[in-house]
Amino acid sequence: MSDQINVAIIGCGGMSHSHGDALNRIPEANVVALCDINPENMDRLWKSKFGARKEVRRYDSMEKLLASPPKGLDAVIIVTPHTLHFPQAMAALDAGYHVLVEKPMVTSSAHAKKLAEKVKKTGLLLQVAFQASYSCEFAYIRDVLKKGGLGELQTVTAWSHQGWKPRDGMKRSWRHDPKLSGGGQMYDTGAHLFNAIAWCLDRPVEEVFCWIDNKGMPVDINAVMTIRWEGGVLGTATISGNNPGWDEGIIIAGDKGRIHTGIHGGRLEHFDARGKIKYPPVNFPHYSPDQNFIHCLLGKATPMCPVRYGILHSWLMDGLYKSAKTKAPVKLSKPPLPVEAPKKERTTGNASLHALTAAENAVNPC
C-alpha cells in the first residue's frame, strides 16, 4: 500500500461532515468518492468539505460504487443509518475494502458474529467510530485498570440525559424509525455509553435486567438497567431521552479508587485512597477514529476499536432488549471474542480531543 490511503464516504448526512473535517486534517488521507441516495446531502458535503473537486466521484448507490470504483480505492467509511451497517460493511469487505463504520457496528449479535467471521476470513481491517476508544483519557483509564490502579473493580455507574424525543410538531428522523435505527436512544447515545464501558472493562456481560419506556414513540426513549459483568462487577445505567439539555458520565469504582469520565472521553477525574488526584498524568496522545483508521492501514498504529468491541456491545444490546420485552433478568451467552492485538504507542493528532468532541456534539450529541 502506498503512503496515501484512498477513501470513499458512504452516507453524506450530518456525521459525514465531521468525518470530512477529520480526513482533511490527515495528510495521508485522500477522499476519492462520496455516496448517498440523497443528491442534496452529497452535494452539500462535496462542496463544503472537498471544494467541489471533480476528481471526487459521486455515486447514488453503494452498488454502483462497488461495481465501478475509483482507481486505487483502499477503504470506505460507512456513515449511514444503523441497520444498513451490516450489509454495507459485508459488501465492502467482500469487495476487498477496509472499513471504518459509524456506531453501532451492527444491531444484532448474529450480525456481529458474521461480520467478525468475515473480517477474519478476508484479513481486512474493520473499526468502529466510537470517539472514547481513541481518546487520551480512555488510554489513561485502560492503563490504570490494567495496572490494578483501582484495585478489585466493584461498580460502574453511567448516565446520559438528552432531548432526544421529538417535541410536538418536530419532524422525526430515521433515528426514530426502528427499521433504520434498530432501536431507540439505547442504540444512539446509549451506544457510546455502553461501548465506553465495554472498552474500559474489556470483559463480557453475564446478566442484565432492563426497563424501557417509549413515551409514545416507536422506539425506546428512556431506559434504566442493571448489569453484571464477568468477574462480579456490578453496574447501573440510566438513559433519559425526554428532557432538555445534555449531560452524561461514567464512574468506574474499585476498592482502591475510582475514575469519573465522559461517554466520548474529553474529561477525567481520578480518586485514590487519599482523595482526588489533582493532576492525573495523562501523557497519552489521542486519535480521531479516522486518523487511527488511516494510520493502521499505513502500518503506523494498531486498531483502537476493532470488531471485538462491536461484539461485546451487540451481545449486551440483545440482552437488554430481551429483558425489557420479557420483564425478566436475562443471562447472556459467552460472546465469540477475537483476540485483541497489543496496542502500539499512539501518534499525536492535529486537533485536540475537545475540538473533536465539540464537532460531534454540534451535529448530534450522541
Secondary structure by P-SEA (a helix, b strand, c coil): cccbbbbbbcccccaaaaaaaaaaacccccccccccccaaaaaaaaaacccccccccccccaaaaaacccccccbbbbbccccaaaaaaaaaaaabbbbbccccccccaaaaaaaaaaaaaacbbbbbbccccccaaaaaaaaaaaaccccccccccccccccccccccccccccccccccccccccaaaaaaaaaaaaaacccccccccccccccccccccccccccccccccbbbbbbccccccccbbbbbccccccccccccccccccccccccccccccbbbbcaaaaaaaaaaccccccccaaaaaaaaaaaaaaaaaaaacbbbbbccccccccccccbbbbccccaaaaaaaaaaaccc
